[in-house]
Amino acid sequence: MGIIPVVLIAFGVAMDAFAVSITGGLTIKSLKIGDALKIALFLGSFQGIMPLLGWFAGLSFRGISAYDHWVAFGLLAAVGAKMIYESLRADLSRKETTPLNTRVLVVLSLATSIDALAVGLSLSLLGVSIVLPAIVIGVVTFLLSFLGVYLGNSLGHYFRRRIEIVGGLVLICIGARMLIEHLT
């Protein structure tokens, strides 16, 4: 497989992580470079590792694409609903859902990397080497996610009120889009 198809695949599977990183940037009040690096590192690492797992799974297991969209939708919808719920709570001392929370990052990273797992599975079934695609997918996702955090944070200053609702709705919509794409 040539580099151009690999890069196109990488951009394709990175779009959900890019959207999630924009949403994350929207919710961070005082962004530091370390915050953007943490989000990008989680999203990029999961996107780079999941094709490897899919590729190895493809050597013996072929049924993951039958339910990957349901898993991704469930994870994104749960995190999105939690963000909306917490933004509507009147308790000012509440603990906010933040993309900097390691648990939240793991869930978001898993949810957005399900497609990368399916790509790895597909490449395994085609007999294509996985090393270059996994590296390119991880690097592209890292770069887009880093950029997305800053993009979202700059937009967040204009929409500071109830931005968690918007972020939650975006995550639910990403999950719904993934589900609809796989079901149609």
PyMOL commands that place a pseudoatom at each C-alpha (Angstrom):
pseudoatom trace, name=CA, resn=MET, resi=1, chain=A, elem=C, hetatm=0, pos=[0.000, 0.000, 0.000]
pseudoatom trace, name=CA, resn=GLY, resi=2, chain=A, elem=C, hetatm=0, pos=[1.378, 3.399, -0.991]
pseudoatom trace, name=CA, resn=ILE, resi=3, chain=A, elem=C, hetatm=0, pos=[1.785, 6.412, 1.266]
pseudoatom trace, name=CA, resn=ILE, resi=4, chain=A, elem=C, hetatm=0, pos=[-1.032, 8.463, -0.299]
pseudoatom trace, name=CA, resn=PRO, resi=5, chain=A, elem=C, hetatm=0, pos=[-3.777, 5.917, 0.472]
pseudoatom trace, name=CA, resn=VAL, resi=6, chain=A, elem=C, hetatm=0, pos=[-2.342, 5.537, 3.992]
pseudoatom trace, name=CA, resn=VAL, resi=7, chain=A, elem=C, hetatm=0, pos=[-2.441, 9.304, 4.572]
pseudoatom trace, name=CA, resn=LEU, resi=8, chain=A, elem=C, hetatm=0, pos=[-6.009, 9.500, 3.247]
pseudoatom trace, name=CA, resn=ILE, resi=9, chain=A, elem=C, hetatm=0, pos=[-7.055, 6.675, 5.555]
pseudoatom trace, name=CA, resn=ALA, resi=10, chain=A, elem=C, hetatm=0, pos=[-5.301, 8.440, 8.441]
pseudoatom trace, name=CA, resn=PHE, resi=11, chain=A, elem=C, hetatm=0, pos=[-7.191, 11.682, 7.812]
pseudoatom trace, name=CA, resn=GLY, resi=12, chain=A, elem=C, hetatm=0, pos=[-10.438, 9.771, 7.510]
pseudoatom trace, name=CA, resn=VAL, resi=13, chain=A, elem=C, hetatm=0, pos=[-10.132, 7.958, 10.822]
pseudoatom trace, name=CA, resn=ALA, resi=14, chain=A, elem=C, hetatm=0, pos=[-8.729, 11.062, 12.557]
pseudoatom trace, name=CA, resn=MET, resi=15, chain=A, elem=C, hetatm=0, pos=[-11.780, 13.229, 11.875]
pseudoatom trace, name=CA, resn=ASP, resi=16, chain=A, elem=C, hetatm=0, pos=[-13.726, 11.989, 14.897]
pseudoatom trace, name=CA, resn=ALA, resi=17, chain=A, elem=C, hetatm=0, pos=[-10.726, 12.613, 17.163]
pseudoatom trace, name=CA, resn=PHE, resi=18, chain=A, elem=C, hetatm=0, pos=[-10.324, 16.065, 15.602]
pseudoatom trace, name=CA, resn=ALA, resi=19, chain=A, elem=C, hetatm=0, pos=[-13.966, 16.902, 16.355]
pseudoatom trace, name=CA, resn=VAL, resi=20, chain=A, elem=C, hetatm=0, pos=[-13.620, 15.584, 19.914]
pseudoatom trace, name=CA, resn=SER, resi=21, chain=A, elem=C, hetatm=0, pos=[-10.459, 17.635, 20.450]
pseudoatom trace, name=CA, resn=ILE, resi=22, chain=A, elem=C, hetatm=0, pos=[-12.262, 20.778, 19.289]
pseudoatom trace, name=CA, resn=THR, resi=23, chain=A, elem=C, hetatm=0, pos=[-15.015, 19.994, 21.778]
pseudoatom trace, name=CA, resn=GLY, resi=24, chain=A, elem=C, hetatm=0, pos=[-12.380, 19.438, 24.474]
pseudoatom trace, name=CA, resn=GLY, resi=25, chain=A, elem=C, hetatm=0, pos=[-10.756, 22.758, 23.690]
pseudoatom trace, name=CA, resn=LEU, resi=26, chain=A, elem=C, hetatm=0, pos=[-14.145, 24.455, 24.027]
pseudoatom trace, name=CA, resn=THR, resi=27, chain=A, elem=C, hetatm=0, pos=[-14.483, 23.259, 27.627]
pseudoatom trace, name=CA, resn=ILE, resi=28, chain=A, elem=C, hetatm=0, pos=[-10.990, 24.167, 28.902]
pseudoatom trace, name=CA, resn=LYS, resi=29, chain=A, elem=C, hetatm=0, pos=[-11.078, 27.567, 30.541]
pseudoatom trace, name=CA, resn=SER, resi=30, chain=A, elem=C, hetatm=0, pos=[-7.339, 28.381, 30.696]
pseudoatom trace, name=CA, resn=LEU, resi=31, chain=A, elem=C, hetatm=0, pos=[-5.540, 26.236, 28.136]
pseudoatom trace, name=CA, resn=LYS, resi=32, chain=A, elem=C, hetatm=0, pos=[-1.887, 25.346, 28.577]
pseudoatom trace, name=CA, resn=ILE, resi=33, chain=A, elem=C, hetatm=0, pos=[0.293, 23.619, 25.993]
pseudoatom trace, name=CA, resn=GLY, resi=34, chain=A, elem=C, hetatm=0, pos=[0.499, 20.584, 28.280]
pseudoatom trace, name=CA, resn=ASP, resi=35, chain=A, elem=C, hetatm=0, pos=[-3.290, 20.271, 28.165]
pseudoatom trace, name=CA, resn=ALA, resi=36, chain=A, elem=C, hetatm=0, pos=[-3.312, 20.192, 24.372]
pseudoatom trace, name=CA, resn=LEU, resi=37, chain=A, elem=C, hetatm=0, pos=[-0.404, 17.734, 24.357]
pseudoatom trace, name=CA, resn=LYS, resi=38, chain=A, elem=C, hetatm=0, pos=[-2.184, 15.417, 26.813]
pseudoatom trace, name=CA, resn=ILE, resi=39, chain=A, elem=C, hetatm=0, pos=[-5.371, 15.296, 24.743]
pseudoatom trace, name=CA, resn=ALA, resi=40, chain=A, elem=C, hetatm=0, pos=[-3.482, 14.891, 21.473]
pseudoatom trace, name=CA, resn=LEU, resi=41, chain=A, elem=C, hetatm=0, pos=[-1.223, 12.215, 22.949]
pseudoatom trace, name=CA, resn=PHE, resi=42, chain=A, elem=C, hetatm=0, pos=[-4.159, 10.140, 24.196]
pseudoatom trace, name=CA, resn=LEU, resi=43, chain=A, elem=C, hetatm=0, pos=[-6.137, 10.441, 20.969]
pseudoatom trace, name=CA, resn=GLY, resi=44, chain=A, elem=C, hetatm=0, pos=[-3.103, 9.906, 18.735]
pseudoatom trace, name=CA, resn=SER, resi=45, chain=A, elem=C, hetatm=0, pos=[-1.788, 6.963, 20.757]
pseudoatom trace, name=CA, resn=PHE, resi=46, chain=A, elem=C, hetatm=0, pos=[-5.111, 5.142, 20.759]
pseudoatom trace, name=CA, resn=GLN, resi=47, chain=A, elem=C, hetatm=0, pos=[-5.541, 5.804, 17.035]
pseudoatom trace, name=CA, resn=GLY, resi=48, chain=A, elem=C, hetatm=0, pos=[-2.060, 4.394, 16.412]
pseudoatom trace, name=CA, resn=ILE, resi=49, chain=A, elem=C, hetatm=0, pos=[-2.476, 1.340, 18.651]
pseudoatom trace, name=CA, resn=MET, resi=50, chain=A, elem=C, hetatm=0, pos=[-5.975, 0.319, 17.596]
pseudoatom trace, name=CA, resn=PRO, resi=51, chain=A, elem=C, hetatm=0, pos=[-5.054, -0.556, 13.981]
pseudoatom trace, name=CA, resn=LEU, resi=52, chain=A, elem=C, hetatm=0, pos=[-2.361, -2.837, 15.393]
pseudoatom trace, name=CA, resn=LEU, resi=53, chain=A, elem=C, hetatm=0, pos=[-4.903, -4.554, 17.631]
pseudoatom trace, name=CA, resn=GLY, resi=54, chain=A, elem=C, hetatm=0, pos=[-7.350, -4.837, 14.732]
pseudoatom trace, name=CA, resn=TRP, resi=55, chain=A, elem=C, hetatm=0, pos=[-4.654, -6.243, 12.474]
pseudoatom trace, name=CA, resn=PHE, resi=56, chain=A, elem=C, hetatm=0, pos=[-3.706, -8.918, 14.982]
pseudoatom trace, name=CA, resn=ALA, resi=57, chain=A, elem=C, hetatm=0, pos=[-7.355, -9.661, 15.683]
pseudoatom trace, name=CA, resn=GLY, resi=58, chain=A, elem=C, hetatm=0, pos=[-7.886, -10.063, 11.950]
pseudoatom trace, name=CA, resn=LEU, resi=59, chain=A, elem=C, hetatm=0, pos=[-5.502, -12.974, 11.986]
pseudoatom trace, name=CA, resn=SER, resi=60, chain=A, elem=C, hetatm=0, pos=[-8.053, -14.997, 13.951]
pseudoatom trace, name=CA, resn=PHE, resi=61, chain=A, elem=C, hetatm=0, pos=[-11.247, -12.986, 14.474]
pseudoatom trace, name=CA, resn=ARG, resi=62, chain=A, elem=C, hetatm=0, pos=[-13.383, -11.487, 11.727]
pseudoatom trace, name=CA, resn=GLY, resi=63, chain=A, elem=C, hetatm=0, pos=[-16.593, -10.310, 13.432]
pseudoatom trace, name=CA, resn=ILE, resi=64, chain=A, elem=C, hetatm=0, pos=[-15.620, -6.993, 15.061]
pseudoatom trace, name=CA, resn=SER, resi=65, chain=A, elem=C, hetatm=0, pos=[-17.057, -4.775, 12.330]
pseudoatom trace, name=CA, resn=ALA, resi=66, chain=A, elem=C, hetatm=0, pos=[-20.504, -6.181, 13.093]
pseudoatom trace, name=CA, resn=TYR, resi=67, chain=A, elem=C, hetatm=0, pos=[-20.751, -4.203, 16.333]
pseudoatom trace, name=CA, resn=ASP, resi=68, chain=A, elem=C, hetatm=0, pos=[-17.947, -1.597, 16.398]
pseudoatom trace, name=CA, resn=HIS, resi=69, chain=A, elem=C, hetatm=0, pos=[-20.370, 1.214, 15.541]
pseudoatom trace, name=CA, resn=TRP, resi=70, chain=A, elem=C, hetatm=0, pos=[-22.612, 0.317, 18.505]
pseudoatom trace, name=CA, resn=VAL, resi=71, chain=A, elem=C, hetatm=0, pos=[-19.660, 0.431, 20.910]
pseudoatom trace, name=CA, resn=ALA, resi=72, chain=A, elem=C, hetatm=0, pos=[-18.474, 3.800, 19.567]
pseudoatom trace, name=CA, resn=PHE, resi=73, chain=A, elem=C, hetatm=0, pos=[-21.984, 5.261, 19.688]
pseudoatom trace, name=CA, resn=GLY, resi=74, chain=A, elem=C, hetatm=0, pos=[-22.549, 4.030, 23.249]
pseudoatom trace, name=CA, resn=LEU, resi=75, chain=A, elem=C, hetatm=0, pos=[-19.282, 5.469, 24.547]
pseudoatom trace, name=CA, resn=LEU, resi=76, chain=A, elem=C, hetatm=0, pos=[-19.694, 8.851, 22.846]
pseudoatom trace, name=CA, resn=ALA, resi=77, chain=A, elem=C, hetatm=0, pos=[-23.373, 9.145, 23.787]
pseudoatom trace, name=CA, resn=ALA, resi=78, chain=A, elem=C, hetatm=0, pos=[-22.605, 8.342, 27.443]
pseudoatom trace, name=CA, resn=VAL, resi=79, chain=A, elem=C, hetatm=0, pos=[-19.849, 10.956, 27.713]
pseudoatom trace, name=CA, resn=GLY, resi=80, chain=A, elem=C, hetatm=0, pos=[-21.944, 13.516, 25.793]
pseudoatom trace, name=CA, resn=ALA, resi=81, chain=A, elem=C, hetatm=0, pos=[-25.015, 12.925, 27.953]
pseudoatom trace, name=CA, resn=LYS, resi=82, chain=A, elem=C, hetatm=0, pos=[-22.900, 13.255, 31.095]
pseudoatom trace, name=CA, resn=MET, resi=83, chain=A, elem=C, hetatm=0, pos=[-21.536, 16.586, 29.863]
pseudoatom trace, name=CA, resn=ILE, resi=84, chain=A, elem=C, hetatm=0, pos=[-25.051, 17.873, 29.154]
pseudoatom trace, name=CA, resn=TYR, resi=85, chain=A, elem=C, hetatm=0, pos=[-26.374, 16.618, 32.508]
pseudoatom trace, name=CA, resn=GLU, resi=86, chain=A, elem=C, hetatm=0, pos=[-23.560, 18.248, 34.443]
pseudoatom trace, name=CA, resn=SER, resi=87, chain=A, elem=C, hetatm=0, pos=[-23.950, 21.557, 32.612]
pseudoatom trace, name=CA, resn=LEU, resi=88, chain=A, elem=C, hetatm=0, pos=[-27.652, 21.679, 33.536]
pseudoatom trace, name=CA, resn=ARG, resi=89, chain=A, elem=C, hetatm=0, pos=[-27.154, 20.877, 37.223]
pseudoatom trace, name=CA, resn=ALA, resi=90, chain=A, elem=C, hetatm=0, pos=[-27.692, 23.832, 39.528]
pseudoatom trace, name=CA, resn=ASP, resi=91, chain=A, elem=C, hetatm=0, pos=[-25.032, 22.734, 42.027]
pseudoatom trace, name=CA, resn=LEU, resi=92, chain=A, elem=C, hetatm=0, pos=[-22.152, 25.141, 41.502]
pseudoatom trace, name=CA, resn=SER, resi=93, chain=A, elem=C, hetatm=0, pos=[-19.727, 22.935, 43.399]
pseudoatom trace, name=CA, resn=ARG, resi=94, chain=A, elem=C, hetatm=0, pos=[-20.200, 20.105, 40.900]
pseudoatom trace, name=CA, resn=LYS, resi=95, chain=A, elem=C, hetatm=0, pos=[-17.281, 18.280, 39.366]
pseudoatom trace, name=CA, resn=GLU, resi=96, chain=A, elem=C, hetatm=0, pos=[-17.225, 19.158, 35.682]
pseudoatom trace, name=CA, resn=THR, resi=97, chain=A, elem=C, hetatm=0, pos=[-16.575, 16.653, 32.940]
pseudoatom trace, name=CA, resn=THR, resi=98, chain=A, elem=C, hetatm=0, pos=[-13.281, 17.725, 31.525]
pseudoatom trace, name=CA, resn=PRO, resi=99, chain=A, elem=C, hetatm=0, pos=[-11.322, 16.292, 28.645]
pseudoatom trace, name=CA, resn=LEU, resi=100, chain=A, elem=C, hetatm=0, pos=[-8.249, 16.483, 30.871]
pseudoatom trace, name=CA, resn=ASN, resi=101, chain=A, elem=C, hetatm=0, pos=[-9.645, 13.842, 33.221]
pseudoatom trace, name=CA, resn=THR, resi=102, chain=A, elem=C, hetatm=0, pos=[-7.792, 10.614, 32.415]
pseudoatom trace, name=CA, resn=ARG, resi=103, chain=A, elem=C, hetatm=0, pos=[-10.933, 8.460, 32.574]
pseudoatom trace, name=CA, resn=VAL, resi=104, chain=A, elem=C, hetatm=0, pos=[-12.783, 10.780, 30.210]
pseudoatom trace, name=CA, resn=LEU, resi=105, chain=A, elem=C, hetatm=0, pos=[-9.775, 10.817, 27.866]
pseudoatom trace, name=CA, resn=VAL, resi=106, chain=A, elem=C, hetatm=0, pos=[-9.604, 7.025, 27.811]
pseudoatom trace, name=CA, resn=VAL, resi=107, chain=A, elem=C, hetatm=0, pos=[-13.319, 6.739, 26.995]
pseudoatom trace, name=CA, resn=LEU, resi=108, chain=A, elem=C, hetatm=0, pos=[-13.105, 9.391, 24.273]
pseudoatom trace, name=CA, resn=SER, resi=109, chain=A, elem=C, hetatm=0, pos=[-9.943, 7.840, 22.856]
pseudoatom trace, name=CA, resn=LEU, resi=110, chain=A, elem=C, hetatm=0, pos=[-11.534, 4.394, 22.756]
pseudoatom trace, name=CA, resn=ALA, resi=111, chain=A, elem=C, hetatm=0, pos=[-14.733, 5.684, 21.197]
pseudoatom trace, name=CA, resn=THR, resi=112, chain=A, elem=C, hetatm=0, pos=[-12.967, 7.622, 18.450]
pseudoatom trace, name=CA, resn=SER, resi=113, chain=A, elem=C, hetatm=0, pos=[-10.492, 4.847, 17.647]
pseudoatom trace, name=CA, resn=ILE, resi=114, chain=A, elem=C, hetatm=0, pos=[-13.001, 2.063, 16.940]
pseudoatom trace, name=CA, resn=ASP, resi=115, chain=A, elem=C, hetatm=0, pos=[-12.799, 2.924, 13.235]
pseudoatom trace, name=CA, resn=ALA, resi=116, chain=A, elem=C, hetatm=0, pos=[-9.003, 2.610, 13.387]
pseudoatom trace, name=CA, resn=LEU, resi=117, chain=A, elem=C, hetatm=0, pos=[-9.465, -0.859, 14.874]
pseudoatom trace, name=CA, resn=ALA, resi=118, chain=A, elem=C, hetatm=0, pos=[-11.695, -1.757, 11.932]
pseudoatom trace, name=CA, resn=VAL, resi=119, chain=A, elem=C, hetatm=0, pos=[-9.084, -0.368, 9.507]
pseudoatom trace, name=CA, resn=GLY, resi=120, chain=A, elem=C, hetatm=0, pos=[-6.453, -2.606, 11.072]
pseudoatom trace, name=CA, resn=LEU, resi=121, chain=A, elem=C, hetatm=0, pos=[-8.782, -5.575, 10.793]
pseudoatom trace, name=CA, resn=SER, resi=122, chain=A, elem=C, hetatm=0, pos=[-9.436, -4.781, 7.134]
pseudoatom trace, name=CA, resn=LEU, resi=123, chain=A, elem=C, hetatm=0, pos=[-5.728, -4.424, 6.356]
pseudoatom trace, name=CA, resn=SER, resi=124, chain=A, elem=C, hetatm=0, pos=[-5.090, -7.755, 8.042]
pseudoatom trace, name=CA, resn=LEU, resi=125, chain=A, elem=C, hetatm=0, pos=[-7.698, -9.445, 5.882]
pseudoatom trace, name=CA, resn=LEU, resi=126, chain=A, elem=C, hetatm=0, pos=[-6.076, -7.877, 2.811]
pseudoatom trace, name=CA, resn=GLY, resi=127, chain=A, elem=C, hetatm=0, pos=[-2.618, -9.060, 3.887]
pseudoatom trace, name=CA, resn=VAL, resi=128, chain=A, elem=C, hetatm=0, pos=[-1.240, -5.507, 4.083]
pseudoatom trace, name=CA, resn=SER, resi=129, chain=A, elem=C, hetatm=0, pos=[1.573, -4.652, 6.498]
pseudoatom trace, name=CA, resn=ILE, resi=130, chain=A, elem=C, hetatm=0, pos=[0.265, -2.588, 9.432]
pseudoatom trace, name=CA, resn=VAL, resi=131, chain=A, elem=C, hetatm=0, pos=[3.402, -0.784, 10.647]
pseudoatom trace, name=CA, resn=LEU, resi=132, chain=A, elem=C, hetatm=0, pos=[3.338, 2.258, 8.330]
pseudoatom trace, name=CA, resn=PRO, resi=133, chain=A, elem=C, hetatm=0, pos=[-0.456, 2.760, 8.499]
pseudoatom trace, name=CA, resn=ALA, resi=134, chain=A, elem=C, hetatm=0, pos=[-0.456, 2.573, 12.317]
pseudoatom trace, name=CA, resn=ILE, resi=135, chain=A, elem=C, hetatm=0, pos=[2.341, 5.134, 12.613]
pseudoatom trace, name=CA, resn=VAL, resi=136, chain=A, elem=C, hetatm=0, pos=[0.788, 7.509, 10.075]
pseudoatom trace, name=CA, resn=ILE, resi=137, chain=A, elem=C, hetatm=0, pos=[-2.677, 7.220, 11.645]
pseudoatom trace, name=CA, resn=GLY, resi=138, chain=A, elem=C, hetatm=0, pos=[-1.249, 7.960, 15.103]
pseudoatom trace, name=CA, resn=VAL, resi=139, chain=A, elem=C, hetatm=0, pos=[0.834, 10.942, 13.948]
pseudoatom trace, name=CA, resn=VAL, resi=140, chain=A, elem=C, hetatm=0, pos=[-1.931, 12.494, 11.836]
pseudoatom trace, name=CA, resn=THR, resi=141, chain=A, elem=C, hetatm=0, pos=[-4.415, 12.104, 14.687]
pseudoatom trace, name=CA, resn=PHE, resi=142, chain=A, elem=C, hetatm=0, pos=[-1.963, 13.614, 17.176]
pseudoatom trace, name=CA, resn=LEU, resi=143, chain=A, elem=C, hetatm=0, pos=[-1.348, 16.668, 14.977]
pseudoatom trace, name=CA, resn=LEU, resi=144, chain=A, elem=C, hetatm=0, pos=[-5.010, 17.228, 14.136]
pseudoatom trace, name=CA, resn=SER, resi=145, chain=A, elem=C, hetatm=0, pos=[-6.034, 16.772, 17.767]
pseudoatom trace, name=CA, resn=PHE, resi=146, chain=A, elem=C, hetatm=0, pos=[-3.414, 19.227, 18.997]
pseudoatom trace, name=CA, resn=LEU, resi=147, chain=A, elem=C, hetatm=0, pos=[-4.647, 21.769, 16.460]
pseudoatom trace, name=CA, resn=GLY, resi=148, chain=A, elem=C, hetatm=0, pos=[-8.274, 20.972, 17.323]
pseudoatom trace, name=CA, resn=VAL, resi=149, chain=A, elem=C, hetatm=0, pos=[-7.799, 21.708, 21.027]
pseudoatom trace, name=CA, resn=TYR, resi=150, chain=A, elem=C, hetatm=0, pos=[-6.475, 25.183, 20.225]
pseudoatom trace, name=CA, resn=LEU, resi=151, chain=A, elem=C, hetatm=0, pos=[-9.149, 25.789, 17.618]
pseudoatom trace, name=CA, resn=GLY, resi=152, chain=A, elem=C, hetatm=0, pos=[-11.886, 24.779, 20.057]
pseudoatom trace, name=CA, resn=ASN, resi=153, chain=A, elem=C, hetatm=0, pos=[-10.390, 26.850, 22.849]
pseudoatom trace, name=CA, resn=SER, resi=154, chain=A, elem=C, hetatm=0, pos=[-10.287, 29.981, 20.707]
pseudoatom trace, name=CA, resn=LEU, resi=155, chain=A, elem=C, hetatm=0, pos=[-13.942, 29.441, 19.763]
pseudoatom trace, name=CA, resn=GLY, resi=156, chain=A, elem=C, hetatm=0, pos=[-14.865, 28.730, 23.372]
pseudoatom trace, name=CA, resn=HIS, resi=157, chain=A, elem=C, hetatm=0, pos=[-14.151, 32.303, 24.416]
pseudoatom trace, name=CA, resn=TYR, resi=158, chain=A, elem=C, hetatm=0, pos=[-17.037, 33.415, 22.218]
pseudoatom trace, name=CA, resn=PHE, resi=159, chain=A, elem=C, hetatm=0, pos=[-19.429, 30.757, 23.487]
pseudoatom trace, name=CA, resn=ARG, resi=160, chain=A, elem=C, hetatm=0, pos=[-18.470, 30.443, 27.151]
pseudoatom trace, name=CA, resn=ARG, resi=161, chain=A, elem=C, hetatm=0, pos=[-22.078, 30.042, 28.376]
pseudoatom trace, name=CA, resn=ARG, resi=162, chain=A, elem=C, hetatm=0, pos=[-23.321, 26.471, 28.300]
pseudoatom trace, name=CA, resn=ILE, resi=163, chain=A, elem=C, hetatm=0, pos=[-20.449, 25.265, 26.140]
pseudoatom trace, name=CA, resn=GLU, resi=164, chain=A, elem=C, hetatm=0, pos=[-20.647, 21.852, 27.818]
pseudoatom trace, name=CA, resn=ILE, resi=165, chain=A, elem=C, hetatm=0, pos=[-24.114, 21.406, 26.309]
pseudoatom trace, name=CA, resn=VAL, resi=166, chain=A, elem=C, hetatm=0, pos=[-22.717, 22.084, 22.850]
pseudoatom trace, name=CA, resn=GLY, resi=167, chain=A, elem=C, hetatm=0, pos=[-19.785, 19.757, 23.508]
pseudoatom trace, name=CA, resn=GLY, resi=168, chain=A, elem=C, hetatm=0, pos=[-22.083, 16.994, 24.739]
pseudoatom trace, name=CA, resn=LEU, resi=169, chain=A, elem=C, hetatm=0, pos=[-24.354, 17.369, 21.725]
pseudoatom trace, name=CA, resn=VAL, resi=170, chain=A, elem=C, hetatm=0, pos=[-21.347, 17.240, 19.389]
pseudoatom trace, name=CA, resn=LEU, resi=171, chain=A, elem=C, hetatm=0, pos=[-20.154, 13.982, 20.955]
pseudoatom trace, name=CA, resn=ILE, resi=172, chain=A, elem=C, hetatm=0, pos=[-23.624, 12.443, 20.713]
pseudoatom trace, name=CA, resn=CYS, resi=173, chain=A, elem=C, hetatm=0, pos=[-23.889, 13.569, 17.070]
pseudoatom trace, name=CA, resn=ILE, resi=174, chain=A, elem=C, hetatm=0, pos=[-20.483, 12.065, 16.237]
pseudoatom trace, name=CA, resn=GLY, resi=175, chain=A, elem=C, hetatm=0, pos=[-21.601, 8.770, 17.764]
pseudoatom trace, name=CA, resn=ALA, resi=176, chain=A, elem=C, hetatm=0, pos=[-24.946, 8.897, 15.947]
pseudoatom trace, name=CA, resn=ARG, resi=177, chain=A, elem=C, hetatm=0, pos=[-23.201, 9.660, 12.638]
pseudoatom trace, name=CA, resn=MET, resi=178, chain=A, elem=C, hetatm=0, pos=[-20.894, 6.681, 13.107]
pseudoatom trace, name=CA, resn=LEU, resi=179, chain=A, elem=C, hetatm=0, pos=[-23.881, 4.463, 13.882]
pseudoatom trace, name=CA, resn=ILE, resi=180, chain=A, elem=C, hetatm=0, pos=[-25.911, 5.693, 10.899]
pseudoatom trace, name=CA, resn=GLU, resi=181, chain=A, elem=C, hetatm=0, pos=[-22.949, 5.291, 8.516]
pseudoatom trace, name=CA, resn=HIS, resi=182, chain=A, elem=C, hetatm=0, pos=[-22.469, 1.685, 9.558]
pseudoatom trace, name=CA, resn=LEU, resi=183, chain=A, elem=C, hetatm=0, pos=[-26.151, 0.797, 9.486]
pseudoatom trace, name=CA, resn=THR, resi=184, chain=A, elem=C, hetatm=0, pos=[-26.820, 2.229, 6.025]
for i in range(1, 184): cmd.bond("trace and resi %d" % i, "trace and resi %d" % (i + 1))
show_as sticks, trace
zoom trace
